[in-house]
Amino acid sequence: MAISVQNFIKLANFYNQMVTIMSAVCVEKGGISVDNYAGRFFAADVLEYIVEYGRRLTEAGPVPDDVARVMKVLQERFESVKNLVTPTEKPIYEMTLEEFEKFMNI
């Protein structure tokens, strides 16, 4: 995917729609907390990808102010969930007990 402002906007819109659907699923499942929803790990991974995409977009050149504000909001949101991101190429048998419990939602 070529790095462009348009692609970043598409990714940000996808993330917002995904979070909306996740919230609806949580309500449909009896009002479970998003913190207990298994999809939160995927959402954190997607957000990590979008934040990294935004960083690379910024490095490639100037971005419009409104896009920069969206990048900042997503970066702040990522800071609050980055402990949920899938460990990079780390198999389960190499995880610490704490990492495994978080991964398995224990």
FIVEX-534348 format. One record per residue (C-alpha): x negated, y negated, z. Coordinates in steps of 0.05 Angstrom, whole numbers, plus 5000, padded with zeros to 4 digits. Layout:
! FIVEX-534348
<X=X Y=Y Z=Z> .
...
***
This chain:
! FIVEX-534348
<X=5000 Y=5000 Z=5000> .
<X=4971 Y=4934 Z=4979> .
<X=4964 Y=4885 Z=5036> .
<X=5014 Y=4829 Z=5025> .
<X=5060 Y=4784 Z=5063> .
<X=5120 Y=4816 Z=5029> .
<X=5099 Y=4886 Z=5051> .
<X=5088 Y=4861 Z=5122> .
<X=5158 Y=4832 Z=5123> .
<X=5186 Y=4898 Z=5098> .
<X=5150 Y=4935 Z=5153> .
<X=5174 Y=4886 Z=5207> .
<X=5245 Y=4893 Z=5182> .
<X=5239 Y=4969 Z=5183> .
<X=5215 Y=4967 Z=5254> .
<X=5272 Y=4921 Z=5276> .
<X=5324 Y=4967 Z=5243> .
<X=5292 Y=5028 Z=5274> .
<X=5294 Y=4998 Z=5344> .
<X=5367 Y=4980 Z=5334> .
<X=5384 Y=5051 Z=5313> .
<X=5344 Y=5080 Z=5372> .
<X=5384 Y=5036 Z=5419> .
<X=5449 Y=5061 Z=5388> .
<X=5426 Y=5133 Z=5395> .
<X=5410 Y=5122 Z=5468> .
<X=5480 Y=5094 Z=5479> .
<X=5513 Y=5152 Z=5441> .
<X=5474 Y=5202 Z=5484> .
<X=5507 Y=5176 Z=5547> .
<X=5469 Y=5113 Z=5559> .
<X=5400 Y=5143 Z=5569> .
<X=5343 Y=5095 Z=5579> .
<X=5299 Y=5081 Z=5519> .
<X=5241 Y=5098 Z=5566> .
<X=5268 Y=5170 Z=5566> .
<X=5281 Y=5175 Z=5492> .
<X=5233 Y=5221 Z=5455> .
<X=5231 Y=5174 Z=5395> .
<X=5195 Y=5121 Z=5435> .
<X=5128 Y=5152 Z=5417> .
<X=5143 Y=5147 Z=5343> .
<X=5166 Y=5075 Z=5352> .
<X=5100 Y=5058 Z=5388> .
<X=5060 Y=5090 Z=5332> .
<X=5099 Y=5051 Z=5279> .
<X=5089 Y=4987 Z=5318> .
<X=5014 Y=5001 Z=5323> .
<X=5011 Y=5010 Z=5248> .
<X=5049 Y=4944 Z=5236> .
<X=5005 Y=4905 Z=5284> .
<X=4942 Y=4932 Z=5250> .
<X=4971 Y=4915 Z=5182> .
<X=4984 Y=4844 Z=5207> .
<X=4913 Y=4839 Z=5232> .
<X=4885 Y=4860 Z=5164> .
<X=4933 Y=4812 Z=5129> .
<X=4907 Y=4755 Z=5172> .
<X=4835 Y=4774 Z=5156> .
<X=4851 Y=4774 Z=5082> .
<X=4872 Y=4701 Z=5083> .
<X=4920 Y=4651 Z=5112> .
<X=4992 Y=4672 Z=5126> .
<X=5054 Y=4628 Z=5131> .
<X=5069 Y=4602 Z=5201> .
<X=5134 Y=4640 Z=5207> .
<X=5099 Y=4706 Z=5190> .
<X=5044 Y=4689 Z=5240> .
<X=5098 Y=4680 Z=5294> .
<X=5128 Y=4748 Z=5278> .
<X=5058 Y=4779 Z=5282> .
<X=5048 Y=4747 Z=5351> .
<X=5116 Y=4774 Z=5376> .
<X=5100 Y=4844 Z=5351> .
<X=5030 Y=4842 Z=5381> .
<X=5060 Y=4823 Z=5449> .
<X=5111 Y=4878 Z=5443> .
<X=5056 Y=4927 Z=5425> .
<X=5015 Y=4907 Z=5486> .
<X=5073 Y=4931 Z=5530> .
<X=5079 Y=5000 Z=5496> .
<X=5008 Y=5016 Z=5473> .
<X=5002 Y=5069 Z=5527> .
<X=5054 Y=5109 Z=5488> .
<X=5014 Y=5112 Z=5424> .
<X=4994 Y=5181 Z=5400> .
<X=4921 Y=5194 Z=5417> .
<X=4878 Y=5192 Z=5355> .
<X=4862 Y=5261 Z=5330> .
<X=4861 Y=5288 Z=5401> .
<X=4890 Y=5358 Z=5408> .
<X=4933 Y=5375 Z=5469> .
<X=4880 Y=5421 Z=5498> .
<X=4831 Y=5361 Z=5502> .
<X=4881 Y=5315 Z=5537> .
<X=4875 Y=5298 Z=5610> .
<X=4932 Y=5320 Z=5655> .
<X=4958 Y=5248 Z=5657> .
<X=4956 Y=5242 Z=5580> .
<X=4992 Y=5309 Z=5573> .
<X=5046 Y=5291 Z=5624> .
<X=5058 Y=5225 Z=5588> .
<X=5060 Y=5260 Z=5521> .
<X=5109 Y=5312 Z=5546> .
<X=5150 Y=5260 Z=5586> .
<X=5141 Y=5298 Z=5651> .
***
